[in-house]
Structure formats: structure tokens, C-alpha cells
């Protein structure tokens, strides 16, 4: 048998032959499905498709900001609650306590209005507003990546919860409870720590908005 006949009749001896009848050259040019890149668990697959990636660092950062928000809110609420308990048990129905002479006193009063005694007779309205603020903050927390925003929203949340607790549980009840106020500067309205937290949080939000900082951490700069 000539060399040409042996080559034709024995294809299994071809150097590039494969068990399934293909050649090594053909297999090396087409990747098997198992060799394709697997979708990344951290969201990088979206980046390959042109979508915005949501990597583990972004998720972790948002979780830390939410923890900060809850921690600030809990601290503000706890301080307000403890101060009101002390005022009701030790200061109410007593003479005002002078802190800095006549410039600052502690004088317990029951407030049916909003912060600093405004809006008397609209207790239910302010109760609904406080509940609405809590809902808005909960929605904003879904895209929260900015630490200053987390602090600001935490102050608002803690203050809103503090005064809302009074409106729900204090007399006369029925979401018309009177808020306990006790910080009385001279020539100024009487307020409490919840009011202070709300004002500080609101001022911080105004400052962040003025600087162009969004809750998601985006900064807008004017050209």
C-alpha cells in the first residue's frame, strides 16, 4: 500500500483529528459555552452590557449610611425622650429653673402646635406632616450614599419621631397630644430637643443643597 493510500484509509492517525471528528484548529477558534465568562455576582455583568454597575462597594457604602442614619435618629430620639421624662417628673408644675440667669430658663409647657409653639390648634395636621416626613426619609434612604445627608436625615427622623410620640401618647390623645417643651431662651419661643434636631437637620439639608450635594453622593457644580 502506497503512502497516499495509507493516508486516505486511516483518518484516525491524522495529527489534528479529534474524537468528535473536528480538528484542534476549529475548536480553538470557538469557545465552548462552559468557557464563556460567567455573570459576575457583584453586578459587573451589567457594566459589560452597558448598564450602570452596582458593585459590592456601593452596596456596602449605602448600608453604612443607613446605619449612620438610624444611629443618629435613635440618639436624637432617645435624648428627646429622656429629657421629656425628666421634665414631666421633675420640672412640670414647678417654678422655672434658671440656667443662665434670665437669658435661658427651663420652663415646662405643653404645646399643641408645631415647633416653637407655631400653629396652635392644628395638632392633627402636624401629626400627619410628621408621619409624612418619616415616609419620605424612608424612601430617600434607598439611594443614600452621602454621609452628611445620612446625618441630616437622621436628625430629622429622630426629631419627627420624638414629637410624633408626644402627639400619639400624651393627653388629650387621639393624635392630638400636646408636645412637651421646656427650653426657654429670653425673647424666644419655648422648644425641646426634638425641635432642635429638626432645625439642625433642616439647616444641614439646605447647606448640602446649596453646595449641590445629592443624597446619592452626586455633586452638581455650576460651570
Protein Blocks (a to p, Z undefined) as FASTA:
>chain_A
ZZklmmmmmmmlpmkbcfkopafklmmmpccfklpccddfklpmmmmnopacddfklmmm
mmmmmmmmmmmmmmmmmmmmmmmmmmmmmmgopacddfkljlbccdddddfbdehhiaih
ilmmmmmmmmmmmmmmmmmmmmgcbfklmmmmmmmmmmmmmmmmmmmmmceejoiaccdd
fbdcehiacddfklmmmmmmmmmmmmmmmnopafkopacddZZ
